[in-house]
Amino acid sequence: MDPQAEPRWRVAAVVPAAGCGERMARETPKQYLEVCGRPLIVYCLASFEEVPWLTKVVVVADDVSRMARVVAEAGLAKVEVVQGCRTRHRSIRVGLTALAEDPPEVVVVHDGVRPLVPLATLRRVVAAAAERGAAGAVRPLVSTVLRPGPLLEHGAAGMEVLQESLVRSDFRNSEMPQAFRFAVIAQAYGSCSDEELEHGTECLALALKHTGVRAALVPGTPDLWKVTEARDLEVARAVLPRHTRHVAVLCGAPPPVDALGITPTGAGRAELATKDAGRSTRAGVPFLASWASDNDSDGGTDGGWRLACGAECTRVIGLLEPHFRSHSSSHRCYRSLQDLQRLSSDAGGRTSVAVVAVTSLRGRPLSLRTHLEELKQGLGSSSCLILILSLAEGKAKAEEAPGSFPRSLDIPALQEDVRQTFQGHGASVTILLRNPTGRRSQAPSTDQKEVDGVGQKENQEEKQLLDLMEALLQQHSRAFHGQVLIV
């Protein structure tokens, strides 16, 4: 079978998650520890939930009611929770029993604390198991394996010495996922001894011993790691957002790159970034109706801030796009709040969404509360909002220092608007205020030193924006909630 093709068999999964996490040395079992806003086990279960050809997932839990709450809050419709046992093999046997009434043709076994389930690896393991009866993902050994022996000298009780050094290239690390024809794994667990159920850990070895099936070993990826010790949590917090986050760029300006999904035909990054550079180009469809005005006078029609998307917004999106690509599993530009709300609804809480709303400020500084309330409607509790507001060029008063914000801009009031609007909401919210260099609104200079100076200042501004975006996309907590940061 082509390993890239969709499996034609009925496939289900058993996820053992009844451990107490002794090596983690924490009161809370590691499967329930929150990582980037969600319990660790949800990452694994959500991956299975999104595989269309996997019909059912049985989670074998230490606490059925607690796990059932986690599953319900994550909106996982395929998952059934059953009571586990004190050892891994006993728990897996319970999971197989739960599938026995309507057994699948192939069953996948995957640890609940291995948060990533690469689809390509899963598909290859299932295909190999259907063909051979059993299969598992493996990885090369990183460290050399030593066989120790006791030191049989007087006064050296308990000390070990080197007995043999194994050839590392001859061995592999056994990883997950593993998969089996249901009849094979059911026979293996029906035949194994109490000793094996109590102390064994390797499912492929049970299949070999009790059914004679020699499992296919499928090369895995570095993403198959397991959260075992406290330091693994830090790795998870750094790695998981890049695999599970969706970046939604909300802006009415034409997006500068095809990767954002809706680039106008024939318009590339350079063309869009420089087109009409001396004036603010209005988008045909504003991303928030109440944030746009057809009146170009300061203050718009409502006498307050007018927010419009144009050339500066396009430039910012083009600058940040590489960060969106490297810090997310997918990213797309949205032109309306309704599209964003549909994204949030479709995700059902299973996907972390980073909403980056990009726009420009014009007019007098009144409250943005109404506009923030609109954005709030498109955010799930595990999402984050990064609102980038650029002051329209040439709008600062003449008596104010170049590059400074207008005195009338009440930043504490804006920060209070954010906190009041999102009080009690789980989303992390940050506003970045930008006052871009006014070079594009000024007549071209013939002084090379002046041109170089403006270019250096622009580079510094861009670097600061990139550094802030890096920090925000990597944030591991609510530390930035309600902050208004000046770039």
N, C-alpha and C positions, 0 to 999 in steps of 0.2 A: 504493500500500500504506500501511496505517496504520503510522506509525513506531513506535508502542508495541506492535505485535503481534510475536509471535515469528517470526523469519525462517523461511521454508519451504524455503530452499535449503540445500545442504551448504556449510558455511563452515569454512575453516581460516585459520591465521595464520602469517605469517613475521615473526620478530623478529630484526632485525640487531643483533648484539652482539659484533662482532669488533674494535671500535675499541680504541685504546690510551689514549685520553683525554688527548691532548696538552695541552689547555687546563686540565685539572684539575691538571697538574704534580705527579702522584703516581706512585710506582713501581707501585702496584697499579692496574690498569685500573678505571675507576669502576664498571663493572657488578658488580664483586666487592666493592666497599667496603661494610662493614657499616653499616647504618642501623637503629637501634632493634632490634638483635639479629638482623637478617637481611641477606644480601647484597641490594644495591639491585635487581638484576634480578628477584629472587623476587617482589617486589610486582607487577610487570607480569605475570609468568607465572602467579602465583596468581589474579589477576583473570580471566585467560583460562580457567584451569582450572575456575573456578566458573561459567562460562557454559555452560549445558547444551546449547545448539544449536551451539556451536563444537567441532568434532570433533577437531581436531589442531592442534598448535603446533610449528612448526619454528624452533628457535633456531640462528642462524648465529653460531658462536663463534670466538674467537681460539685457544682451547685446549679441544679437545673433552673430554679427560679431566677437566679442572678444572671445566668447565661441567656435565658429567655428574654429578659428585659433588654440585654445588650442587642440581641437579634432583632427584637421589635423596634427599638429606637433607631437601628440602622436600616430598617425597611427591607429585611432580607427574606423574600418570600419562599425560597427553595429550601431553607434551613429548618431541620428538625433537631431538637435538643433532647438527649437522653442522659440518664445518670451513668457516670463512669465508675471506674474501680481504682484501686490504689496503685496498680501497675499498668504500664503502657500496653502490654499484650492483652491483658484482661479487658482493658477499655476498648481496644480495637475489636476484640471478639464481640463485645456488647454492640458496637456499631454495626458489625456484620449481621448480627441477629436482627437488628432493627430493619435491615434491608431484605431479610430472607423471605418475608411474606410475598413481596413482589420484586424478586432479585433483578439487578441489572446484569448485562452481559459482561461489563468491565467495571471494576471498582477501583477508585483512586484513593490512596492513603497519603495524607499530607499533614504535617504538624501544624497546630494552631498558632505556634509562635515562630513560624517561618512566614513572614508577612507577604513576601512576593511570590507570585505563581506565574512565571513567564509562560504566555500562551503557547509559544512555539515548542518549548520544552514539554509542556503538558500534553500537547497534541502528539509529539513523537513518542513519549512514554506510553500513552494509551494505545497508539498504533502498534508498538512493539509488543505490548502485553497481549493484545488481541491475537497477534501472530504466534507468539511463543508461549504464552500462558502467564508470564510475569516479566516485569521490566522496572528499572529504577534509574534515576539520574545519579551520576557520579561526577566527582571532580578529582583532579590530580592532588596528590599529597603535597602540602607546603613544607612540612617539617619532616626530617628523617625520623623513622620509628625505631626505637631501641627496645630490645627484649632484656629486662633486668633479671638478675638472679640474686639470691641471698648471700651475704658475706658471712661465711662460716668460720669466724674467728672469735676467740674468746673476748668478751666485752664489746662485741659489735652487733648485738642483737638489734634487729629491725633495720639495719643498714643494707642497701642494695648496691650491687655492682653490675657493670655491663656484662651481659652474657652474649648478646648478638646484636648486630646492626643490620636491619633489613634494607634491601635495595629499594629506595623510594619509588623508582619508576615502575616497579613490578606491582604496585598496590594503588588503590583508589579510595578516596573518601566516599562513603555511602551517603547520599543526600536524599531529599524529597523533591518532587513527588515520586511515588512508586505506584504501579498499577498492576492489576491481576485480573485474569478471568475470574469471575465470581466463584465458579465451581472449584478452581484451584485453591484460592485463599480460604474458602470455607472448609475444604478438606484439610488443609494444613492446620487450621486452628481447631478443628474437630479432633485431630490426632495428637496434638502436642501435649506434653506432660505438665504437671503442676510446677515443676522446677523451671521449665521453659516459660510458662506464663508468669512466673514470679520474677525471674531474673533476666529473661531475654529482651532484646531490643530490635533485632534485625528481622523484618518480615520476609525479605528475600531468602534468608537462610532457612526460615521455617518452611517456605515453599519448596526449597531444594531438598531438605531432609525428609519431608513427609509426603511429597508428591513426585519427587525426582525432576521437577521443572527447573532447568537452568536459565535463570533470568537474563534477559538482554540488558546490557549496561549502556545507557544513553548519556553521551557527554552533556553535562549541564553547564550553566553560566555562573558567573560570580554572584548573581542575584539570589542564589538559593540558600544564603546564610540563615542561621537560626539565632534567635535572641536567647542567650543562655545566661550571661553574666551582666552585671550592672553597666559595664562599658559598652555592651552591645546596644543598650538603649540610646546612647549618644550617637552611635552609627545609624540607628533607625531614624532618629530625629533629623539627621542630616540627609539621609538617602530617600526616605519615603516620599517627601513632598515632590521630588523630581519624577517619581513614578506614578503618583496618584493625583497630583494637582492639575486642574484645568485653569488656564489663564484666560479670562474673558476681558478683552479690551473694549471698553464702551466709549465710543467717540463718533461724532458725525462727520469728521474729516475723512477724506479718502485714505484708506490704509496704504502704507508705502510698499508692502511686500506681498507676494503671492501667498506666503506661508500663513498670513493672517486671514486668508479665506476669501476676500471679496475685492481684490485689487481690480480697478477698472482696466478693461482691455487696452493694452498698448501703453500703459503708464507704469514706468518702472520706478525704483527707489530714487534714483538721482533726479529724474524728471519731476516727481511729485515733491521732493524736498526743496527744489529750487523754483518751481512754478509760482509766479505771482509773489515772489519773496518780499516785495516791498509793500504789500498790503495784505490784509486779512481776508482770505478767501472763505466765503460762507459755504457750508455743506448744503447739498440739496435737501437732505433729510436730517434734521437735528436729532440727537440721540435721546433727548428729553424735551418734550414739547414745552414744558414750563421754563426750561433753561434757555430758550431761544426767543429772539424777537426780530421782527422785520424792520424795526426802527433802529437806525444806526446811530442815533444820538446817545450821549452818555446817559446811562441809567435805564435805557430801554423804555418799554411802555408802562412798566409797573413802578417806575421811580426808584428801583434798587439796582442790584447787580444785574447785568445782562451777560449771559455766558454763551459764547459762540465757538464753533469749531472751525479751524482754518489752517493756514500754512504752518503756524508754530506747533499746533497739535500734531500735524503730520510729521514734522521734524522730530518731535519727542518720541512718537511711536517708532519711527525708524531707528532712533538711537537706542531704544530699550528692547527692540525685538530680539536681539541675540540672547538677552537675559531671559525673556519669556521662553525661548526655545530650550535653554539649558536648565531651567528650573521647573519644567512642567512636562506632563505626558502629552498635552495638546494645548493649543492656543488658537484663538480666533477673534476676529474683530466683529463686534455687534453694533448695529446702527440704531437699535431701539431697546427701550427698557423691557418691552414685552418679550423680546427674544431672550433676554437675560433671565427673566422670570421663568420662562419655559425651561431654560437650562437648569435652573435651580430645582424646579419641580421634577424634571426627568431624572436628575441625579438622586433624588430621594434621600439625601443625606449621605450617600455612599461615596460621593466625590468631593474632594476639597476644591473649592473654587476661589481663585484669587481674582477679584474684579479690579481692573485698573481703568478708572474713568479719567479721561484726558480732555481738558477744555481750557478756554481762556476767559479771563475776567475783564469786564468793562463796566464803567459806571460808578455809582455811589455805593458805599459799603453798608447795606442792610443785611438782615439775617438770611442765611442760607438754609434755614430750618426746613422749609417746605421742600426744597430740592433734596436735602438729605433724607427726608421721610420717603421720597420716591425711591431713592437708591436702596433704602432699607428693605423695601418690598422684594427686591431681587436677590437678597442675601440669605443663604442658609446659615445655621448656627455654627458650622465648621468652616465658614468662608472668611476671607479677609477682604477689606476694601482699601484700596490705595487711590485717593483722589488727588490728581495732579492739576493744580490751578495755576495757569500762567497769566501774569498781568499783561494786558494788551500793551504793545509797545507804544511809546510816546504819550502815555496817559498820566505819567507822574507829573506833579506840579513842577514848574520851572525852578521854584526856590528850594526844592528838595534835592538832596545829594544824588548824583547819578548812581543808578543801581540800587537805590534804597526803596523801601515800600512806602506808599503814601501814609501820612500820619493818620488819615481818616480810617485806615484799615485796622479794625479793632480785633487783633489776633486773640486775646483772651475771650472775647465774646464768641468768636468763631469756634474756639476750643470748647466752650461751654455748650454751643449748639450741638457739636459732635457728641459730647458726653450725655446730654439730655436726650438726644434722639435715640442713641443706641444703648441707653441704660437698660440693663437686664437682657440685652441681646448677646448671643455668644460670639458674634463676629468681631474680629479685630479690625479697627478702623484707624487710618492715618491719612492726614492731609499734608501734601507737599506743596508749599507756596513757592512759586518761581517768579523772579523778576529778570527775564532774559536780557542779555546785552542788547542795546538798542541799535546796533550797527545796521541792521537791515532797514530801519526806518529813517536812517540818516543818508545824506548825500555821500557818495563814495569819496574817500579821502585819498589825496595824492601823496600824503606823508607816509612813507613805508614804515617808519617806526610806530606811527599811530596805528596803522593797519596790523602790524605785528602784535602790538599791545592788545588790541581788541581781540585778535585771534587767540592769544594766550588766555585772556579772561574767559572767552567762550569755552576753551578747552577745560579750564578749571571748573566752570559751571557744569559742563557735561560730566566730568569725572565725579563731581560731588553728587550729581543726580544718580549716576550709575552706582556709586558706592551705597547710597541710601536705598536704592531699589534692591541691591544685593542683600543688604541687611534685612529688609522687609520680607523678601521672598524666602529668606532662610530662617526667619524668626521661629523660635520653638515655644513661645509662650504668648501671653497677652500683654507683654511688656510695652507694646506700642499703642495700646488701646486708647483712643481719644486724643492722640498727640497731633499737634499742628507743627510741622517742621519747615523751616525756611531754607531754601536752597540758594 
